[in-house]
């Protein structure tokens, strides 16, 4: 019996494998979250240097998701393979660099743990299926987008645009909705926030959100169909309001500081994908419509 067949015969084993895979992927997502914005900045800097016809001092230095090798940001000591084991290495090193004892950010094991838990839950929810594989890919992308947007208020096209096309592709086989709903979901997702953006700008003279938000909602529409867009928008508003109030009341956050909308869309989209039909039916029953 192959590993795939074994996983298919045992839901528990599949959940365990998905959780372990999620931990490993979470470690890689830490690299994506940290390096992808810098890679984009390097590309912008190179374009500016070429436009101005000046030399770029960073040209020729490899910087991507693979190079340079991971190292301590303080002492530059390369990280050994055994020091890259998700969560375990952090605990073994007691949260510090093995060479200079510089504290390691708790965010790294937290992202690994969250990715592992989410991956395990997706396996539990969908079982061994094409849907599970697709939702795992979407979940990992949404985690990356969430953290990058929190750090830089940026939703990279390198992630959002492939998500749009991947949503259309998986629904060409009807995994989550029909192809027509997927295409109109992508169009409707983009145009809905684009319209809000321009209306807000015309009325206030300010930009209330970025184009990355349009593309992320377009991606969610492509995955779930246009029918889920109202739920995603409502959920994202509730999530944003709740987190914003907590930030202001508990953490004393300045009300004038811009808050990225991408994480709220990502959380709302993930919730809608897993429980959207249940939420909608419960609401219709409560309203006496269904």
FENZI-V213886 format. One record per run of one state. SS is the DSSP state (helix for helix, strand for strand, loop for the rest). FROM is the first residue (numbers start at 1). TO is the last residue. If there is no record, write none. Layout:
<<SS FROM TO> <SS FROM TO>>
This chain:
<<loop 1 2> <helix 3 9> <loop 10 10> <helix 11 52> <loop 53 70> <strand 71 71> <loop 72 77> <strand 78 78> <loop 79 80> <helix 81 84> <loop 85 87> <helix 88 92> <loop 93 95> <strand 96 96> <loop 97 102> <strand 103 103> <loop 104 105> <helix 106 126> <loop 127 129> <helix 130 152> <loop 153 156> <helix 157 171> <loop 172 178> <helix 179 204> <loop 205 210> <helix 211 224> <loop 225 225> <helix 226 249> <loop 250 261> <helix 262 286> <loop 287 290>>
